[in-house]
Amino acid sequence: MQYNQFGNTELQVSVLGFGAGEIGDFNIEDKKVEQVLNFALDNGINLIDTARGYYASEDRIGRFISHRRKEFVLSTKVGYGIQNEPDWSYNSVSKGVDEALKTLHTDFIDIVHLHSCPLDVLQTGEVIEALLKAKEQGKIRCVAYSGENEELNFAVKSGAFDSVQT
């Protein structure tokens, strides 16, 4: 497998990553998901991308490959779906990082994206601030944005993000 430096970070990632959206499907048996995840790692894929919105994906990654955590770069997405917190608030991002750490059975997450965050929210800076604080605390290594169009353009121009995904 070929590996490249991830942007301006120290992370080395495989040229082929594993998008973990499909393994979140509850109709797929746990045993099959475990086999797929381990097959990916066994064959040199070291970038695993998930999100809290991918249903069982984060849980399954935590249960089935957290014991191999040193072997892969972990990417997830936050900003929504936190009980008793409005989406796209400082607290939803902060608590989203904490919940992801627990669900993924890890002490840190390499890359955390704001997942399709609305432009007006990005412009206020509150959610970016929450990710920067999590980075400062050592909970995450890279502050990132995942989205499209004007929001992506803002994220790139802001200089606040270590990575963008589209």
HUKACOR-V693463 format. One record per residue. SS is DSSP state (~ for helix, > for strand, _ for the rest). NEAR is the number of other ideal C-beta (glycine too) atoms within 10 Angstrom. D_CENTER is the distance of its C-alpha to the mean C-alpha in Angstrom with 2 decimals. Layout:
SS|NEAR|D_CENTER  SS|NEAR|D_CENTER
This chain:
_|9|22.17  _|7|21.79  >|14|19.19  >|10|18.55  >|10|17.53  _|19|14.18  _|14|15.66  _|9|17.47  _|15|15.51  _|8|16.91  _|20|14.26  >|12|15.94  >|21|14.17  >|20|16.06  _|11|17.28  _|13|16.17  _|16|12.61  >|21|11.98  >|14|10.50  _|24|10.34  _|13|11.48  ~|12|15.03  ~|25|14.82  ~|20|14.11  _|12|17.69  _|8|19.97  _|4|22.82  _|14|21.60  _|9|23.09  ~|14|21.10  ~|9|23.21  ~|10|22.28  ~|23|18.52  ~|15|19.16  ~|12|21.32  ~|17|18.91  ~|22|16.08  ~|13|18.77  ~|11|20.46  ~|20|17.49  ~|17|17.32  ~|10|21.14  _|10|21.37  _|13|19.36  _|20|16.02  _|20|13.66  >|22|10.39  >|26|8.46  >|20|5.91  _|26|5.59  _|24|5.73  _|21|8.40  _|17|10.67  _|22|10.95  _|14|13.64  _|17|14.12  ~|25|11.22  ~|25|9.39  ~|19|13.01  ~|23|14.22  ~|27|11.86  ~|19|12.92  ~|17|16.47  ~|19|17.01  ~|21|15.46  ~|13|14.65  ~|9|18.16  ~|13|17.11  ~|15|14.21  ~|5|16.09  ~|13|16.07  _|21|12.52  >|22|9.67  >|26|6.44  >|28|3.13  >|31|1.27  >|26|4.06  >|29|7.26  _|28|10.90  _|20|12.91  _|14|14.55  _|19|15.46  _|7|19.04  _|7|21.67  _|16|19.49  _|10|19.69  _|15|16.66  _|20|15.66  _|17|17.40  ~|18|16.88  ~|13|17.05  ~|22|14.62  ~|27|11.85  ~|21|13.29  ~|17|13.87  ~|27|10.52  ~|24|9.10  ~|14|12.22  ~|16|12.03  ~|23|8.65  ~|19|10.36  ~|11|13.37  ~|20|12.24  _|24|10.46  _|16|13.62  _|17|12.49  _|9|13.73  _|17|10.84  >|21|7.20  >|21|7.62  >|25|5.24  >|32|4.12  >|25|5.46  >|27|8.48  >|22|8.81  _|18|12.45  _|24|13.83  _|15|17.64  ~|14|19.57  ~|9|21.82  ~|17|19.07  ~|23|17.53  ~|12|21.12  ~|11|21.83  _|13|19.21  ~|15|18.52  ~|24|14.79  ~|22|14.45  ~|14|16.68  ~|24|14.60  ~|28|11.60  ~|15|14.38  ~|16|15.96  ~|23|13.04  ~|17|13.03  ~|9|16.80  _|11|16.70  _|9|14.83  _|19|11.96  >|26|9.44  >|20|10.66  >|22|9.47  >|20|9.49  >|24|8.41  >|29|9.59  >|25|9.36  _|22|12.87  _|10|16.48  ~|10|20.00  ~|11|21.12  ~|22|17.80  ~|18|16.41  ~|13|19.76  ~|17|19.56  ~|25|16.17  ~|13|17.68  ~|8|20.98  ~|13|19.80  _|6|18.94  _|17|16.44  _|22|13.32  _|19|12.75  >|20|11.15  >|16|11.29  >|17|10.48  _|11|13.25
